Amino acid sequence: MEETKHEAWNTSYPKAQPENKKIIAGILAIVLGGLGIHKFILGYTQEGIIQLLIGLCGIGSIIGLIEGIIYLTKSDEEFYQTYQVGKRGWF
């Protein structure tokens, strides 16, 4: 009987889970929502700049608070599919 050798380069490993930024984006949206930092974390540069500009008027903090609550109440998979795969920029 031939003994099977496992070589590191030929071994398949389970795929790593995609990075889910739900918690950090949610907390930043609630705490610093007016600055739009949560948008930059998710890769939404244009939306982040808009959030920053309206944050200077005071409305951005309310939007950030609402978005933070929405982010944190979604399941991990739903958040990932909606905001990281689907690239939904607002609410």
N, C-alpha and C positions, 0 to 999 in steps of 0.2 A: 504494500500500500504506500502510495506516495503522500508525503506530508505537504500540506498547503502552507506556503509562506505568504504573509501579508506584507506587502511593501507600501510604505507611506504614500508614495506618489500614485499608487494604483488603488487606493482605498477611498471609497465614497463616504462622505460625511453628510449628515443632514444639513440642509440649507439653513443658513442663519435667518432668524426672523428679521423682517424689515424694521428699520428704526421708526418707532412711533413717538412723535413729539407732543402727544396729547397733554400730558401733565405739565410740562414746562411751558407750552404755549398757553394753556388755560390759566395757570398761575400768573404768568406775565401779563396776560390780557386783563385779569382782574386788578392786579396791583399797579401796573404801568400802562394800562390800555390806551391812554391818551397819547403816548409816545409811539405806539404802533410796533413795539419791539416784537410782539408775538407774530406779526405779519412777516417780519424779517426772518424770524426763526423758521417759519414754514416755507420760506423762499419766495414770498410775495413782495418783491421790492417796490413795485409801483403802488400796490395797495398800502404798503408800509409808509411810503412818502405821503400819500393822501391822508392816511390816519394821523400822521404827525402834524400835517398842516391844519386839519380840522381839530386836532387835539389842542392846538394853540388857542382855538376859539372856545374850548371848554366842552364841546359836544363829543369829542373823541373819547373822553373817559367813560361816558355812558355807553357808547358803542362797544368799547373794550370790555366793560363789565358784562354786557349782554353776551358778547362773543365768548368770553371766558366761561360763563355759566353753560353756554351751549356746548363748548368743547368738552368740559368736564362731565357733562351728563350723557354724552354719547358713549357707546361701547368702543373699545379699542379698535376693533375691526371697522366699525362704521366711521369712526374718525379718520382712520388711515385711508379708507377708500374715498371718503368725501373730500378731505383737505390735502392729502399728500398724493394720492393717485389721480383723483378727479380735478385737483387744483381749483377748488371752489374758493374764491377770494373773499367773499363777504357772507356773513351769517350762514 
